[in-house]
Amino acid sequence: MSDDEVQEEKELDLSSPDVVTKYKSAAEIVNKALQLVISECKPKAKIVDLCEKGDSFIREQAGNMYKNVKEKNVKKKIERGVAFPTCISVNNTVCHFSPLGSDESVLEENDVVKIDMGCHIDGFIAVVAHTHVLQEGPVTGRAADVIAAANTAQKVALRLVRPGKKDVTEAIQKVAAAYDCKIVEGVLSHQLKQFVIDGNKVVLSVASPDVRVDDAEFEENEIYAIDIVTSTGEGKPRMLDERQTTIYKRAVDKNYHLKMKSSRFIFSEISQKFPIMPFSAREASSAWLVECVNHDLLQPYPVLHEKPGDLVAHIKFTVLLMPNGSDRVTSHPLQELQPNKTVDDDPEIKAWLALGTKTKKKGGGKKKKNKKADAKDEPEAMDTTGADATPAQE
């Protein structure tokens, strides 16, 4: 590798201020898109309309950024837009429900609604998922338990995902169990890189003999999408109907000469419009995707379900492992929760929650006169008694 290539590789991580800015710009857009979709989540709202509003907002906002970038006096095209299509998964549906335009599914009062979406600027990706209940007033009962389990688990994960550490799986499972819930199997938290939404370094949500991943430590200047999914059921979801699958990602390492002319045309269109990022079949002619999927040219994201009557909560955030500590850049405040269960009596969970997310500065030196500046460098305060009922994520 040449010196120029080494320099280019180095500049693509968080040591480059421009890279940090692009991650945070994508995060700001996806946070606003999430807020928009939540505001539209009302009884009888069509799910496909909500998904399209989320995607349209992200495309519009991202499209307004980096429009006139020049490199050596030559105009440079900066790719930007949807990094993961908006999904609205309700109640016992775990993930990836982003229906076609003909689907008539609507939200109903008291639905537990999971919203999942992503944005990228120049391939630097920010993703977020949030759980919202369609009701007025505090969320109670098992809905509160399952959301509080996801919320407390993500707080613990934020504090344990730090350079030099490598295992958060057992911790988040212990948190879920405290609320009499399960962490859903098969969910992976991935490292993010430029144009890579599912990097090779991953965090298992549940250890399983069927899923093996390399044992790797978190490192400074890395970026992760931390994905927490909890269930009041068994936490072993399954696909019920293959026809519900509408989200795909091009498998860039696969090649096959498609037999059908229509399939070749669609795959060529996909390769041009969605060369790397996942996309919705609403953006392509879904009827001709079958041959592409059958020959592994497209990776499907199936819609998974727990059993009827189970409730599922989903919280996902993007975290930058900065030199001064962990910086979570995507999130949204939760409704007030009044769960039946608590973690107040578990000293290990309370100890995890008491950890700071910022790195303490080494050495003496003079203190800054600006108290606000000082406060930014202090470990994040944590009210361990309110981990269950706090109305906002940290």
GUTORTOR-775606 format. One line per 10 residues: number of its first residue (from 1); for each residue x, y, z of C-alpha. Coordinates in Angstrom, 1 decimal. Last residue first. Layout:
BEGIN
NUM> X,Y,Z  ...
# end
This chain:
BEGIN
394> -29.8,9.3,27.5  -33.1,8.0,26.5  -36.0,10.0,27.7  -39.1,9.6,29.9  -37.2,8.0,32.8  -39.2,5.2,34.3  -36.9,2.2,34.5  -33.5,3.7,34.7  -34.8,6.2,37.3  -33.1,4.8,40.4
384> -29.8,4.6,38.5  -29.7,8.4,37.8  -26.6,8.6,35.7  -24.4,11.6,35.1  -22.2,11.4,32.0  -18.5,11.4,33.0  -17.1,15.0,33.0  -15.5,16.5,29.9  -18.6,18.4,28.8  -19.0,19.8,32.3
374> -15.7,21.5,32.1  -16.7,23.5,29.0  -19.9,24.6,30.8  -17.9,25.6,33.8  -15.7,28.0,31.8  -12.8,28.9,34.0  -10.9,25.9,32.8  -8.9,24.0,35.3  -5.1,24.2,35.2  -3.1,21.2,34.5
364> -3.1,17.9,36.3  -2.6,14.7,34.3  -5.0,12.5,32.4  -8.4,13.6,31.1  -11.3,11.4,32.0  -12.9,9.6,29.1  -16.6,10.2,28.5  -19.4,7.7,28.7  -19.4,7.5,32.5  -20.2,4.3,34.4
354> -23.1,4.4,36.8  -25.3,2.3,34.5  -22.8,-0.5,34.7  -22.7,-0.4,38.5  -26.5,-0.4,38.7  -26.6,-3.5,36.5  -24.1,-5.2,38.8  -25.8,-4.1,42.0  -29.2,-5.5,41.0  -31.9,-4.3,43.4
344> -32.8,-1.2,41.4  -33.2,-3.1,38.1  -37.0,-2.8,38.2  -40.1,-4.6,36.9  -43.7,-3.6,36.5  -42.8,-0.8,34.1  -44.1,2.8,34.3  -42.6,4.4,31.2  -42.9,8.0,30.2  -42.6,8.2,26.4
334> -39.1,7.9,25.0  -36.8,10.7,23.8  -35.1,10.1,20.5  -31.6,8.8,19.6  -28.8,9.2,17.1  -25.3,10.7,17.7  -24.0,8.6,20.7  -20.5,9.9,21.4  -18.4,7.5,23.4  -15.3,9.0,25.0
324> -12.6,11.7,24.6  -10.7,9.9,21.8  -14.0,9.3,20.0  -15.8,6.0,19.7  -18.7,7.3,17.6  -22.1,5.7,18.5  -25.1,5.1,16.2  -28.3,4.0,18.0  -30.8,1.3,17.8  -33.8,0.7,20.1
314> -36.4,-1.9,19.3  -39.3,-3.2,21.4  -41.3,-6.4,20.8  -44.6,-7.5,22.3  -46.0,-11.0,22.3  -49.7,-11.5,21.7  -49.2,-13.3,18.4  -45.8,-15.2,18.4  -42.7,-13.4,17.5  -42.3,-12.2,13.9
304> -39.6,-11.6,11.3  -39.8,-9.6,8.0  -36.9,-10.8,5.9  -34.0,-8.6,4.9  -33.0,-10.1,1.5  -29.5,-10.2,0.1  -29.5,-9.7,-3.7  -27.3,-11.4,-6.2  -27.8,-14.7,-4.3  -29.0,-16.6,-7.3
294> -32.5,-17.0,-6.0  -32.6,-13.4,-4.9  -31.9,-12.1,-8.5  -34.3,-14.6,-9.9  -37.0,-13.3,-7.5  -36.5,-9.6,-8.1  -38.6,-9.4,-11.2  -42.0,-8.8,-9.5  -40.4,-6.2,-7.2  -40.1,-3.6,-9.9
284> -37.8,-1.2,-8.1  -38.1,1.7,-5.6  -41.0,0.1,-3.8  -38.8,-2.9,-3.5  -37.0,-1.0,-0.8  -33.2,-0.4,-0.8  -30.1,-1.5,1.2  -27.0,0.5,0.4  -24.2,-0.7,-2.0  -25.0,-0.2,-5.7
274> -28.5,1.1,-5.2  -29.4,3.3,-8.2  -26.9,1.9,-10.8  -26.8,-1.7,-9.6  -30.5,-1.7,-9.0  -31.2,-0.6,-12.6  -28.8,-3.4,-13.9  -30.6,-5.9,-11.7  -34.0,-4.8,-13.1  -32.8,-5.1,-16.7
264> -31.2,-8.5,-16.1  -34.4,-9.7,-14.4  -36.5,-8.6,-17.4  -34.2,-10.3,-19.8  -34.5,-13.6,-17.9  -31.4,-15.8,-17.8  -29.4,-13.9,-15.2  -25.6,-14.2,-15.7  -24.3,-14.6,-12.1  -21.9,-12.7,-10.0
254> -21.6,-12.3,-6.2  -19.2,-10.1,-4.1  -21.3,-7.0,-4.3  -24.4,-8.6,-2.8  -26.9,-5.9,-3.5  -29.1,-5.2,-0.5  -32.8,-6.0,-0.2  -35.9,-4.7,1.6  -39.3,-5.9,0.5  -39.9,-9.2,2.3
244> -43.6,-9.7,3.0  -43.8,-12.3,0.2  -41.6,-14.6,2.3  -44.4,-15.1,4.7  -44.0,-16.2,8.3  -40.4,-15.5,9.0  -39.3,-16.5,12.4  -38.5,-14.9,15.8  -36.8,-16.6,18.7  -37.0,-14.1,21.6
234> -39.3,-16.4,23.6  -42.0,-13.8,24.2  -42.0,-10.5,26.0  -39.4,-9.3,23.5  -36.3,-7.1,23.3  -34.4,-5.8,20.3  -31.1,-3.8,20.9  -29.0,-2.7,17.9  -25.8,-0.8,18.5  -24.7,0.7,15.1
224> -20.9,1.1,15.6  -18.2,3.6,14.6  -14.5,3.2,15.2  -12.1,6.0,16.1  -10.8,4.2,19.2  -11.0,0.4,19.1  -13.6,-2.1,20.1  -12.1,-5.6,20.6  -12.6,-8.5,18.4  -13.8,-12.1,18.8
214> -14.8,-13.3,15.4  -18.4,-14.2,15.0  -20.3,-17.5,15.1  -24.1,-17.8,14.8  -25.7,-21.3,15.0  -24.0,-22.1,18.4  -25.8,-19.0,19.8  -24.7,-16.1,22.0  -27.5,-13.5,22.1  -27.1,-9.9,21.1
204> -23.9,-10.6,19.2  -21.6,-7.6,18.6  -20.0,-7.4,15.2  -16.7,-6.5,13.5  -17.2,-7.5,9.8  -19.0,-4.3,8.9  -22.8,-4.3,8.1  -23.6,-0.8,6.9  -20.5,-0.4,4.7  -20.5,2.7,2.4
194> -17.8,4.3,4.6  -17.5,2.2,7.7  -20.0,1.0,10.3  -19.3,-1.7,12.9  -22.3,-3.9,13.3  -24.7,-4.8,16.1  -26.3,-8.2,15.3  -29.8,-9.4,16.0  -30.2,-13.2,15.5  -31.9,-13.9,18.8
184> -34.2,-11.4,20.5  -33.1,-10.3,24.0  -35.7,-11.8,26.3  -38.0,-10.2,28.9  -38.8,-10.7,32.6  -37.6,-7.1,33.2  -34.5,-8.3,35.0  -34.0,-10.8,32.2  -33.6,-8.0,29.7  -30.8,-6.5,31.8
174> -29.0,-9.8,32.1  -29.2,-10.3,28.3  -27.7,-6.8,27.8  -24.8,-7.7,30.1  -24.1,-11.1,28.6  -23.7,-9.7,25.1  -21.6,-6.7,26.0  -18.2,-8.2,25.3  -15.2,-6.6,23.6  -13.6,-3.9,25.6
164> -10.3,-2.1,24.8  -11.9,0.9,23.3  -15.5,1.4,24.5  -18.9,-0.3,24.0  -19.6,-1.0,27.7  -21.2,2.4,28.6  -23.4,2.6,25.5  -24.3,-1.1,26.0  -25.6,-0.4,29.5  -27.7,2.5,28.3
154> -29.0,0.3,25.4  -30.0,-2.4,27.8  -31.8,0.1,30.0  -33.9,1.3,27.0  -34.5,-2.2,25.6  -35.7,-3.5,29.0  -37.7,-0.3,29.6  -39.5,-0.9,26.2  -40.3,-4.5,27.1  -41.5,-3.7,30.6
144> -43.6,-0.7,29.5  -45.4,-2.8,26.9  -45.8,-5.5,29.6  -47.8,-3.1,31.9  -47.7,0.6,31.6  -46.9,3.4,29.1  -47.6,6.8,30.7  -50.3,9.1,29.1  -51.9,9.1,25.7  -51.6,6.0,23.5
134> -50.0,4.8,20.3  -46.8,3.3,21.8  -43.4,4.3,20.4  -40.2,2.3,19.9  -37.1,3.8,18.3  -34.5,2.8,15.7  -31.6,4.8,14.4  -29.0,4.7,11.8  -26.1,7.0,10.8  -23.9,6.1,7.8
124> -20.9,7.7,6.2  -21.3,6.8,2.6  -20.8,10.4,1.3  -23.6,11.4,3.6  -25.7,8.5,4.8  -29.2,8.1,6.3  -30.9,5.3,8.2  -34.3,4.1,9.4  -36.1,1.9,11.9  -39.4,2.7,13.6
114> -40.9,0.2,16.0  -44.6,0.7,16.9  -46.3,-0.9,20.0  -50.0,-0.5,19.0  -52.3,1.0,21.6  -54.7,2.5,19.1  -54.3,1.1,15.6  -51.8,1.6,12.8  -52.7,0.7,9.2  -51.9,-2.1,6.7
104> -53.4,-1.4,3.3  -50.5,-2.7,1.1  -50.6,-1.6,-2.5  -47.7,0.8,-2.1  -45.3,-2.0,-1.0  -44.6,-2.6,2.6  -41.7,-1.7,4.9  -41.7,-4.3,7.7  -38.0,-4.9,8.4  -38.3,-5.9,12.1
94> -39.8,-7.7,15.0  -43.5,-8.0,14.3  -45.1,-8.9,17.6  -46.5,-5.3,18.1  -45.9,-3.3,14.9  -42.9,-2.9,12.6  -42.6,0.4,10.7  -39.5,0.3,8.5  -37.8,3.3,6.8  -35.3,2.2,4.2
84> -31.7,2.0,5.3  -28.9,4.3,4.1  -31.2,6.8,2.4  -29.5,9.7,0.9  -26.0,10.9,-0.1  -23.3,10.3,-2.7  -21.0,13.2,-3.2  -20.3,14.1,-6.8  -17.1,16.1,-7.2  -16.8,19.2,-9.3
74> -13.2,19.7,-10.5  -11.2,22.6,-9.2  -8.8,20.2,-7.5  -11.7,18.7,-5.6  -15.0,20.6,-5.8  -18.1,20.1,-3.8  -21.3,21.9,-5.0  -24.2,19.9,-3.7  -22.7,18.9,-0.4  -26.1,19.0,1.4
64> -29.5,19.7,0.0  -29.9,16.1,-1.2  -29.5,14.9,2.4  -32.6,16.8,3.4  -34.7,15.7,0.4  -33.6,12.1,0.5  -34.1,11.8,4.3  -37.5,13.5,4.1  -38.6,11.2,1.2  -37.5,8.1,3.1
54> -39.5,9.0,6.2  -42.6,10.0,4.3  -42.5,6.8,2.3  -42.4,4.7,5.4  -45.3,6.6,7.0  -47.4,6.2,3.8  -46.6,2.5,3.7  -47.9,2.2,7.3  -51.2,3.8,6.6  -52.4,6.0,9.5
44> -55.6,4.5,11.0  -54.5,5.4,14.6  -51.7,7.9,14.7  -48.0,7.8,13.9  -47.4,11.0,12.0  -45.5,12.8,14.8  -43.3,9.6,15.1  -42.5,9.8,11.4  -41.4,13.5,11.7  -39.3,12.9,14.8
34> -37.6,9.9,13.1  -36.8,12.1,10.0  -35.3,14.7,12.4  -33.0,12.1,14.0  -32.1,10.8,10.5  -31.1,14.3,9.3  -29.0,15.1,12.4  -27.3,11.7,12.3  -26.3,12.2,8.6  -24.8,15.5,9.5
24> -23.1,14.0,12.5  -21.5,11.2,10.4  -20.5,13.9,7.8  -18.9,16.1,10.4  -17.0,13.3,11.9  -15.6,12.4,8.5  -14.6,16.0,7.8  -12.8,16.2,11.2  -10.6,13.2,10.2  -9.4,11.1,13.1
14> -12.9,9.6,13.0  -12.0,7.2,10.2  -11.7,7.8,6.5  -8.6,10.0,6.8  -6.4,7.0,7.8  -7.4,5.1,4.7  -6.5,8.1,2.5  -3.1,8.5,4.2  -2.3,4.8,3.8  -3.3,5.0,0.1
4> -1.1,8.1,-0.4  1.8,6.3,1.4  1.4,3.4,-1.0  0.0,0.0,0.0
# end
